Amino acid sequence: MGIELLHVGFGSTIDAQRIIAICKAGSAPIKRMVRRAEEEGRTIDLTYGRKVNTVIVLDTGHLVLAALQTETIVGRLKTPAG
């Protein structure tokens, strides 16, 4: 079973098979979840200084912060790499 990489912007990729959820970053519950994960050192910030638009929850408990729109990342996940 190989690794399926998902491009999440600015040259960064993550293992698509580890994704549990892809969420918009604007809601209060998601912001609380991100704040708690930051305190515990479980965030992976791939925004390169830009605004966080998407939060990706991994099966390891880590949260990936991405600047791309949620719809863009979901579209890339649906499209087979080739």
C-alpha positions as CSV (number, residue, x, y, z in Angstrom):
1,M,0.0,0.0,0.0
2,G,1.7,3.2,-1.2
3,I,1.4,6.7,-0.1
4,E,-1.1,8.9,-1.9
5,L,0.1,12.5,-1.7
6,L,-2.3,15.5,-1.7
7,H,-0.9,18.9,-2.8
8,V,-2.1,21.5,-0.2
9,G,-0.4,24.5,-1.6
10,F,3.0,26.2,-1.9
11,G,4.8,23.0,-2.7
12,S,3.5,21.1,0.4
13,T,1.9,17.7,0.3
14,I,0.3,15.4,2.9
15,D,-0.6,11.7,2.9
16,A,-4.2,11.6,1.7
17,Q,-4.8,8.3,3.4
18,R,-4.4,9.8,6.8
19,I,-7.1,12.4,6.4
20,I,-10.1,12.2,8.7
21,A,-11.8,15.5,7.9
22,I,-11.3,18.7,5.8
23,C,-12.9,21.7,7.5
24,K,-13.3,25.4,6.8
25,A,-11.3,27.4,9.4
26,G,-13.9,30.1,10.2
27,S,-16.2,28.6,12.8
28,A,-15.7,29.0,16.5
29,P,-15.5,25.2,17.2
30,I,-12.7,24.8,14.6
31,K,-10.8,27.8,16.0
32,R,-11.0,26.3,19.5
33,M,-9.8,23.0,18.2
34,V,-6.9,24.7,16.4
35,R,-6.0,26.7,19.5
36,R,-6.0,23.6,21.7
37,A,-3.8,21.7,19.1
38,E,-1.4,24.6,19.0
39,E,-1.0,24.5,22.8
40,E,-0.3,20.8,22.6
41,G,2.1,21.1,19.6
42,R,-0.1,19.1,17.2
43,T,-0.4,21.7,14.4
44,I,1.4,21.6,11.1
45,D,1.3,25.1,9.6
46,L,1.6,24.9,5.8
47,T,0.2,28.5,5.1
48,Y,3.6,30.1,4.7
49,G,2.3,33.2,6.5
50,R,-1.0,33.5,4.7
51,K,-4.5,33.3,6.2
52,V,-5.7,29.9,7.3
53,N,-8.6,28.9,5.2
54,T,-8.7,25.1,5.7
55,V,-8.0,22.8,8.6
56,I,-7.2,19.2,7.8
57,V,-7.6,16.6,10.6
58,L,-5.3,13.6,10.4
59,D,-5.7,10.2,12.0
60,T,-2.6,11.0,14.1
61,G,-4.4,13.8,16.0
62,H,-2.4,16.5,14.1
63,L,-4.1,19.4,12.4
64,V,-2.8,20.7,9.1
65,L,-3.4,24.4,8.5
66,A,-3.6,25.3,4.8
67,A,-4.1,28.6,3.0
68,L,-6.0,27.1,0.0
69,Q,-9.8,27.1,0.0
70,T,-11.5,24.0,1.3
71,E,-13.2,23.4,-2.0
72,T,-9.8,23.4,-3.9
73,I,-8.3,20.8,-1.6
74,V,-11.4,18.6,-1.8
75,G,-11.3,18.9,-5.6
76,R,-7.7,17.8,-5.6
77,L,-8.5,14.8,-3.4
78,K,-11.3,13.7,-5.8
79,T,-9.1,14.0,-8.8
80,P,-6.8,11.0,-9.3
81,A,-3.1,11.9,-9.7
82,G,-1.7,11.1,-13.0
